[in-house]
Amino acid sequence: MTPLRQKMIDDMQLRGLSERTRDSYVRAVSQLAKHYGKSPERISEAELRQYFLYLEREKEASPSTCRVTLSGLKFLYEYTLRRSWPTLELIRPVHEQKLPVILSVAEVQQILGCLRRPAYRVCLSTIYGCGLRLLEGVRLQVNQIDSDRMVLHLRQAKGNKDRYVPLPQRTLEQLRGYWVSHRHPVWLFPSARDGGQPIDESGVQKAFRAALQESGINKAASVHTLRHSWATHLLEAGVNLRLIQAWLGHTSLTTTAIYTHLTVKAEAQATELINALMAELP
């Protein structure tokens, strides 16, 4: 590891960035260095400008990729190398406004029913039943279950925030039933190859994709779609939006409000109201 990379990693840790964010930023810097074949320390502001033009014009990188790259390189040059370059303030990747894919309750049940391996079935069922992110589900620990209060205690989740989420009775029963099969003292989903680590997230993703294909459901869904679907189903059932915001761990209500655009019941009610209003017109 080069001294520059180590210094950047140390700076990010001092800044309180999550491990996943640190990995993304280091990857962005590595790709820049590989593109020019030299240390980022020797790259000029003009070259940095051309690199972003290359990402957009030739590589046709997505706005999200450009945002992560910009954040990583801004951290390197502004915090680690202490260079205030106007180019880093000039670049503003287009913000995508895409609505997430949503599965119906029946579709979720259908996909989960196609999972054969208990570890994957229970893990993905828990991710849906508690509205978790993939890593939150994979890394669940035994001591995070509070069966007296029927909640999961998620520690140091995204943004280094703790939160509680409701634990459905059925999910608790599934977790207990699966834990009995291995009785690991720490992990609810221990790795079969390395018991000291949780199950690998890529394996869970592959299992979901295989189950989705087997189900015949023609939607571009992913594991994260289960979280989006959970929030939408709760909203359709009449759960307060601010409660859903707290359970999802969203800082802003605006982020959670996207689900108001995805509820079938809300659209049906709005259509019914519009029809009633129009019926009164001559």
C-alpha positions in Angstrom: 0.0 0.0 0.0 1.4 3.4 -1.0 1.9 6.1 1.7 -0.7 8.3 -0.1 -3.4 5.6 0.0 -2.7 4.9 3.7 -2.9 8.6 4.5 -6.2 8.9 2.7 -7.6 5.9 4.5 -6.5 7.3 7.8 -8.1 10.7 6.9 -11.4 9.0 6.0 -11.4 7.0 9.2 -10.8 10.2 11.2 -13.6 11.8 9.3 -15.9 9.0 10.4 -16.7 7.6 6.9 -18.1 4.1 6.8 -16.0 1.1 5.6 -18.1 0.9 2.4 -17.7 4.5 1.6 -14.0 4.3 2.2 -13.7 1.4 -0.2 -15.7 3.3 -2.9 -13.5 6.4 -2.5 -10.3 4.3 -2.7 -11.6 2.6 -5.8 -12.3 5.9 -7.5 -8.8 7.2 -6.8 -7.3 3.9 -8.0 -9.2 4.1 -11.3 -8.0 7.7 -11.9 -4.4 6.6 -11.2 -4.8 3.6 -13.6 -6.2 5.9 -16.3 -3.2 8.1 -16.3 -0.6 5.5 -15.2 0.8 7.7 -12.4 0.2 8.6 -8.8 -2.8 10.9 -8.2 -0.4 13.2 -6.5 1.2 14.0 -9.9 -2.0 14.6 -11.7 -2.8 18.2 -12.7 -6.1 20.0 -12.4 -6.3 20.0 -16.2 -5.9 16.3 -16.3 -8.6 15.8 -13.7 -10.9 17.9 -15.8 -10.3 15.8 -18.8 -10.8 12.6 -16.8 -14.4 13.7 -15.9 -15.1 14.6 -19.6 -13.8 11.1 -20.5 -16.1 9.5 -18.0 -19.1 11.2 -19.5 -18.3 11.3 -23.2 -16.4 8.1 -23.8 -17.1 5.8 -20.9 -20.7 7.0 -20.6 -20.6 6.5 -16.9 -23.9 6.7 -15.0 -24.6 9.8 -12.9 -24.3 7.7 -9.8 -20.9 6.5 -10.8 -19.8 10.1 -11.5 -21.1 11.3 -8.1 -19.1 8.6 -6.2 -16.0 9.4 -8.3 -16.4 13.1 -7.6 -16.8 12.5 -3.9 -13.8 10.3 -3.7 -11.5 12.6 -5.6 -12.8 15.6 -3.8 -11.8 13.9 -0.5 -8.4 13.1 -1.8 -7.5 16.5 -3.2 -9.3 18.7 -0.7 -8.6 16.8 2.6 -5.6 14.6 2.0 -3.6 16.6 -0.5 -5.0 20.0 0.6 -5.6 21.3 -2.9 -8.6 23.6 -3.6 -9.2 23.1 -7.3 -12.1 25.1 -8.9 -12.7 22.1 -11.2 -14.0 20.0 -8.3 -16.6 22.7 -7.6 -17.5 23.0 -11.2 -18.5 19.4 -11.8 -22.1 18.6 -11.0 -23.3 15.2 -12.2 -26.9 15.0 -13.3 -29.1 13.8 -10.4 -31.2 10.8 -11.5 -34.8 10.8 -10.5 -35.8 7.2 -11.0 -38.6 5.5 -9.1 -37.6 2.2 -7.6 -39.0 -1.1 -8.8 -41.8 -2.4 -6.4 -43.0 -5.9 -5.9 -46.5 -6.8 -4.8 -46.9 -8.8 -1.6 -47.8 -11.8 -3.7 -44.7 -11.4 -5.8 -42.5 -11.2 -2.7 -44.0 -14.4 -1.4 -43.5 -16.1 -4.8 -39.8 -15.2 -5.0 -39.1 -16.2 -1.4 -40.9 -19.5 -2.0 -38.4 -20.3 -4.8 -35.4 -20.1 -2.3 -34.3 -23.7 -1.4 -31.4 -23.0 0.9 -32.6 -22.1 4.4 -29.8 -19.5 5.0 -30.8 -17.5 2.0 -34.6 -17.9 2.5 -34.5 -16.8 6.1 -32.0 -14.0 5.4 -34.0 -12.6 2.5 -37.3 -13.0 4.4 -35.8 -11.0 7.3 -34.6 -8.3 5.0 -38.1 -7.9 3.6 -39.9 -8.4 7.0 -37.8 -5.7 8.7 -37.0 -3.4 5.7 -33.3 -3.9 6.0 -30.4 -3.1 3.7 -28.5 -6.1 2.3 -25.5 -5.7 4.7 -27.8 -5.1 7.6 -29.5 -8.4 7.0 -26.3 -10.4 6.2 -24.5 -9.1 9.3 -27.3 -9.5 11.9 -26.1 -10.7 15.2 -27.8 -12.7 17.9 -27.6 -9.9 20.4 -29.5 -7.5 18.1 -32.7 -9.4 18.7 -34.9 -8.0 21.4 -37.7 -10.5 21.7 -39.3 -8.8 24.7 -39.9 -5.6 22.8 -40.1 -7.4 19.4 -37.6 -5.2 17.7 -34.2 -5.4 16.0 -31.5 -3.1 17.2 -29.4 -2.0 14.2 -26.1 -0.6 15.4 -23.9 1.7 13.4 -25.9 1.3 10.2 -25.6 3.6 7.2 -24.5 7.0 8.4 -23.2 5.4 11.6 -26.7 5.7 13.0 -28.4 3.2 15.4 -32.1 2.5 15.0 -34.8 0.1 16.0 -37.2 -1.7 13.6 -40.2 -3.8 14.4 -39.6 -7.5 14.4 -42.6 -9.5 13.1 -43.5 -12.6 15.1 -43.2 -14.8 12.0 -39.7 -13.4 11.4 -38.7 -14.1 15.0 -39.9 -17.7 14.6 -37.9 -18.1 11.3 -34.7 -16.7 12.9 -35.0 -18.9 15.9 -35.6 -22.0 13.8 -32.6 -21.3 11.6 -30.3 -20.4 14.5 -31.0 -23.8 16.1 -29.5 -25.4 13.0 -26.1 -23.9 13.7 -26.2 -22.2 17.2 -23.5 -19.7 16.4 -22.8 -17.5 19.4 -22.5 -14.3 17.3 -23.9 -14.4 13.8 -27.5 -15.3 12.8 -26.2 -16.1 9.3 -22.6 -17.4 9.8 -20.5 -18.3 6.8 -20.3 -22.0 6.0 -16.7 -21.6 5.0 -15.5 -19.3 7.8 -17.6 -19.5 10.9 -16.0 -16.3 12.2 -17.6 -14.3 9.5 -21.2 -13.7 8.3 -22.6 -15.2 5.1 -21.2 -13.6 2.0 -23.5 -10.8 0.6 -22.7 -11.9 -3.0 -24.2 -15.3 -2.4 -27.4 -13.8 -1.1 -27.6 -11.6 -4.2 -27.1 -14.6 -6.5 -29.7 -16.6 -4.6 -32.2 -13.7 -5.1 -31.5 -13.4 -8.8 -32.0 -17.1 -9.3 -35.2 -17.1 -7.3 -36.5 -14.1 -9.3 -35.7 -15.9 -12.6 -37.4 -19.1 -11.4 -40.5 -17.2 -10.2 -41.1 -15.9 -13.8 -41.6 -12.3 -12.5 -40.5 -9.9 -15.2 -39.2 -7.0 -13.1 -35.7 -5.6 -12.7 -35.7 -6.4 -9.0 -32.8 -6.8 -6.6 -32.3 -7.5 -3.0 -32.8 -3.8 -2.2 -36.2 -4.0 -4.0 -37.4 -6.0 -0.9 -36.7 -2.9 1.3 -38.5 -0.6 -1.2 -41.4 -3.0 -1.4 -41.7 -3.3 2.4 -41.9 0.5 2.8 -44.5 0.8 0.1 -46.6 -2.0 1.6 -46.5 -0.4 5.0 -47.6 3.0 3.5 -50.5 1.3 1.6 -51.6 -0.3 4.9 -51.9 3.2 6.5 -48.7 3.3 8.5 -47.5 6.9 9.2 -44.8 8.1 6.8 -42.7 9.4 9.7 -42.7 6.0 11.4 -41.5 4.5 8.1 -38.8 7.2 7.8 -37.5 6.3 11.3 -37.6 2.5 10.6 -35.7 3.0 7.3 -33.1 5.2 8.9 -33.7 8.1 6.5 -32.4 11.5 7.7 -34.9 13.4 5.5 -38.6 12.8 5.1 -38.2 13.8 1.5 -36.3 10.6 0.9 -39.1 8.5 2.3 -41.8 10.5 0.6 -40.8 8.8 -2.7 -42.9 5.9 -1.7 -46.1 8.0 -1.8 -45.7 7.9 -5.6 -45.6 4.1 -5.6 -48.7 3.1 -3.7 -51.4 1.5 -5.8 -54.1 2.3 -3.3 -53.2 6.0 -3.2 -53.4 6.1 -7.0 -56.7 4.3 -7.0 -58.1 6.7 -4.3 -56.8 9.7 -6.2 -58.3 8.5 -9.5 -61.7 7.9 -7.8 -61.6 11.4 -6.3 -60.8 12.9 -9.7 -63.6 10.9 -11.4 -66.0 12.2 -8.7 -64.9 15.8 -9.2 -65.3 15.5 -13.0 -68.8 13.9 -12.6 -70.1 17.1 -11.1 -69.1 19.1 -14.2 -71.8 19.9 -16.8 
